[in-house]
Amino acid sequence: ILYHDAGFIYQYENNERFAKKMVMEDLPGYGYTEEQIFRITEIIRSTEKGVPSSNQLDDIMSDSDHDYFGRDDYYTIANSLRDELFIYGREFSELEWIDFQLAYMDGRHKYLTSSAQNLRNPEKAMRIAELKIKRTTL
């Protein structure tokens, strides 16, 4: 998990290839085997856009990457993401931001593990409902 976003050091979009390169360069020095390194790079690959999860480790990684959708600190983290995107040239009006969040959270995202489904889906549903209400008041 430590390396999955480490590629941001080099590139914001599609940073996973840099993260995988870092894993391949760094982890042999810590005694990781080629098989372990391959598996770690595959888990990182599973966080790329459009890559389907192929096993439970990928599911866990995906769920951890989106865990905040179903937590009470959702708005804090979502606002940090909005600030981050602004730094990289992506600016949103309030309505555009809500639509952006809803399109992903309500349209595309699904928790993959039963534990995330049980623990995070109820609060995620609350966030979606809140955003829909907020959208109607703009």
Wavefront OBJ file of the C-alpha trace (Angstrom):
o trace
v 0.000 0.000 0.000
v 2.896 2.323 0.728
v 3.990 2.428 -2.905
v 0.666 2.562 -4.720
v 0.593 6.387 -4.843
v 4.348 6.936 -4.673
v 4.498 7.581 -8.419
v 2.885 10.983 -7.756
v 6.431 12.134 -7.004
v 7.124 11.915 -10.735
v 3.748 12.330 -12.425
v 0.187 13.023 -11.297
v -1.847 11.273 -13.996
v -1.143 7.598 -14.632
v 1.423 7.547 -11.851
v 1.186 3.793 -11.315
v 3.960 2.950 -13.787
v 6.351 5.081 -11.742
v 5.199 3.412 -8.527
v 5.827 -0.022 -10.053
v 9.292 1.084 -11.178
v 10.073 2.277 -7.656
v 8.964 -1.072 -6.230
v 11.182 -2.967 -8.683
v 14.168 -0.758 -7.833
v 13.715 -0.509 -4.052
v 12.332 -3.777 -2.749
v 15.117 -6.169 -3.820
v 17.349 -4.272 -1.392
v 14.968 -5.241 1.414
v 15.047 -8.938 0.573
v 11.802 -9.183 -1.391
v 11.710 -12.012 -3.912
v 10.904 -11.545 -7.588
v 7.549 -13.239 -7.003
v 6.696 -10.883 -4.128
v 7.719 -7.846 -6.159
v 5.629 -9.036 -9.105
v 2.594 -9.449 -6.839
v 3.064 -5.953 -5.371
v 3.293 -4.437 -8.858
v 0.108 -6.293 -9.811
v -1.693 -4.837 -6.795
v -0.509 -1.366 -7.827
v -1.694 -2.087 -11.377
v -5.139 -2.871 -9.992
v -5.490 0.807 -8.964
v -5.112 2.007 -12.554
v -8.250 3.340 -14.220
v -10.218 0.647 -15.996
v -8.257 -2.312 -14.642
v -10.624 -4.909 -13.204
v -9.842 -6.532 -9.888
v -8.661 -10.098 -10.336
v -8.244 -11.371 -6.775
v -8.881 -10.595 -3.132
v -5.694 -8.538 -2.668
v -6.750 -6.293 -5.553
v -10.204 -5.984 -3.983
v -8.692 -4.974 -0.652
v -6.462 -2.384 -2.339
v -9.377 -0.912 -4.262
v -11.540 -0.759 -1.147
v -8.800 0.880 0.891
v -8.256 3.451 -1.855
v -11.950 4.423 -1.619
v -12.511 3.775 2.069
v -13.211 7.427 2.864
v -16.462 7.373 0.842
v -18.053 5.647 3.809
v -16.381 7.480 6.675
v -17.318 10.558 8.643
v -14.214 12.394 7.388
v -15.452 12.116 3.790
v -15.867 15.862 3.257
v -12.413 16.654 4.630
v -10.756 14.170 2.287
v -12.975 15.075 -0.683
v -12.084 18.754 -0.228
v -8.398 17.846 -0.105
v -8.849 15.939 -3.361
v -10.563 18.965 -4.896
v -7.622 21.154 -3.823
v -5.192 18.606 -5.234
v -6.996 18.531 -8.583
v -6.995 22.348 -8.663
v -3.210 22.357 -8.264
v -3.009 20.098 -11.312
v -5.212 22.371 -13.410
v -8.655 20.923 -12.820
v -11.055 23.514 -11.433
v -14.677 22.782 -10.526
v -17.636 24.989 -9.743
v -19.615 23.788 -6.731
v -22.182 22.109 -8.990
v -19.503 20.506 -11.165
v -17.768 19.172 -8.052
v -20.937 17.599 -6.716
v -21.685 16.072 -10.128
v -18.099 14.772 -10.342
v -18.404 13.096 -6.950
v -21.850 11.661 -7.645
v -20.835 10.314 -11.045
v -18.104 8.288 -9.405
v -19.607 7.364 -6.044
v -23.139 6.655 -7.247
v -22.401 5.671 -10.817
v -19.182 3.699 -10.996
v -17.828 2.824 -7.570
v -18.628 -0.413 -5.753
v -16.936 -1.798 -2.678
v -15.584 -5.229 -3.522
v -14.999 -6.943 -0.186
v -17.814 -7.979 2.117
v -16.193 -6.125 5.022
v -16.109 -2.819 3.111
v -19.640 -3.411 1.865
v -20.857 -3.947 5.431
v -18.777 -1.224 7.071
v -18.762 1.536 4.446
v -21.824 1.218 2.208
v -24.316 2.637 4.746
v -22.351 5.866 5.262
v -21.467 6.067 1.574
v -25.203 5.971 0.828
v -25.691 8.817 3.321
v -22.982 10.879 1.578
v -24.635 10.289 -1.799
v -28.016 11.374 -0.423
v -26.445 14.477 1.147
v -24.752 15.421 -2.119
v -28.000 14.973 -4.044
v -29.809 17.260 -1.604
v -26.998 19.801 -1.732
v -27.150 19.689 -5.537
v -30.840 20.672 -5.508
v -30.128 23.702 -3.322
v -27.559 25.235 -5.676
l 1 2 3 4 5 6 7 8 9 10 11 12 13 14 15 16 17 18 19 20 21 22 23 24 25 26 27 28 29 30 31 32 33 34 35 36 37 38 39 40 41 42 43 44 45 46 47 48 49 50 51 52 53 54 55 56 57 58 59 60 61 62 63 64 65 66 67 68 69 70 71 72 73 74 75 76 77 78 79 80 81 82 83 84 85 86 87 88 89 90 91 92 93 94 95 96 97 98 99 100 101 102 103 104 105 106 107 108 109 110 111 112 113 114 115 116 117 118 119 120 121 122 123 124 125 126 127 128 129 130 131 132 133 134 135 136 137 138
